[in-house]
C-alpha cells in the first residue's frame, strides 16, 4: 500500500508493487477478490486501476466498521502471503 486517503466514510487504498513502487492493478484485483470471498465488497478504480475504494452506508455501525476493517486487513495479508 502506498497511500490511504479519503473523506468521511469514503476512503481509498492505493496498491503498488512492493518491489518497484509502481502502481499495481493486478495486486489491487487480488485484494478485491480476497475481500469479496470474505464477504466485503469494494470497488477498484484510479488512473492505473490500482485503487481500492470503499463507500459504506451512512448507517454503518461501529461493529460493522470493525468487521470490514478486519476483513480488509485479512484480505491484504492473504494476498501478501501468496507473493
C-alpha positions as CSV (number, residue, x, y, z in Angstrom):
1,X,0.0,0.0,0.0
2,X,1.3,3.4,-0.9
3,X,-1.5,5.6,0.4
4,X,-4.7,5.6,2.3
5,X,-6.9,8.6,1.6
6,X,-10.5,9.8,1.9
7,X,-13.1,12.0,3.5
8,X,-15.7,10.9,6.0
9,X,-16.8,7.3,5.3
10,X,-15.4,7.3,1.7
11,X,-11.8,6.2,1.5
12,X,-9.4,4.5,-0.9
13,X,-6.2,2.5,-0.7
14,X,-3.6,2.8,-3.4
15,X,-1.9,-0.5,-4.2
16,X,1.6,-0.7,-5.6
17,X,4.2,-3.3,-6.4
18,X,6.2,-3.8,-3.2
19,X,9.5,-4.2,-5.1
20,X,9.2,-1.3,-7.5
21,X,6.6,1.1,-6.1
22,X,4.8,1.1,-9.4
23,X,1.0,1.1,-9.5
24,X,-0.3,-2.5,-9.4
25,X,-3.7,-3.2,-10.9
26,X,-3.2,-7.0,-10.5
27,X,-2.4,-6.6,-6.8
28,X,-5.5,-4.4,-6.3
29,X,-7.6,-7.1,-8.2
30,X,-6.3,-9.8,-6.0
31,X,-7.1,-7.9,-2.8
32,X,-10.5,-7.1,-4.2
33,X,-11.3,-10.7,-4.9
34,X,-9.9,-11.9,-1.5
35,X,-12.1,-9.3,0.2
36,X,-15.2,-10.4,-1.8
37,X,-14.5,-14.1,-0.9
38,X,-14.7,-13.0,2.8
39,X,-17.9,-11.1,2.3
40,X,-16.7,-7.5,1.8
41,X,-17.5,-5.7,-1.4
42,X,-15.0,-3.0,-2.5
43,X,-14.6,-1.1,-5.8
44,X,-11.5,-0.7,-7.9
45,X,-10.6,2.4,-9.9
46,X,-7.9,5.0,-10.4
47,X,-6.0,6.0,-13.5
48,X,-4.0,2.8,-13.3
49,X,-6.7,0.6,-11.9
50,X,-4.8,0.2,-8.6
51,X,-7.0,1.9,-6.1
52,X,-9.4,0.1,-3.9
53,X,-12.5,2.2,-3.0
54,X,-14.8,1.9,0.0
55,X,-18.0,3.8,0.5
56,X,-20.0,2.2,3.3
57,X,-23.6,3.4,4.0
58,X,-24.3,6.2,6.4
59,X,-26.0,3.7,8.7
60,X,-22.7,1.9,9.3
61,X,-22.3,0.8,12.9
62,X,-19.1,0.8,14.9
63,X,-19.2,-3.0,14.9
64,X,-19.7,-3.2,11.1
65,X,-16.8,-0.8,10.6
66,X,-14.6,-3.0,12.7
67,X,-15.7,-6.1,10.9
68,X,-15.0,-4.5,7.5
69,X,-11.6,-3.4,8.7
70,X,-10.7,-6.9,9.9
71,X,-11.9,-8.4,6.6
72,X,-9.9,-6.0,4.5
73,X,-6.7,-6.5,6.6
74,X,-7.1,-10.3,6.3
75,X,-7.5,-10.0,2.6
76,X,-4.4,-7.8,2.2
77,X,-2.4,-10.2,4.4
78,X,-3.6,-13.2,2.5
79,X,-2.5,-11.7,-0.8
80,X,0.8,-10.6,0.7
81,X,1.4,-14.2,1.9
82,X,0.9,-15.5,-1.6
83,X,3.6,-13.3,-3.1
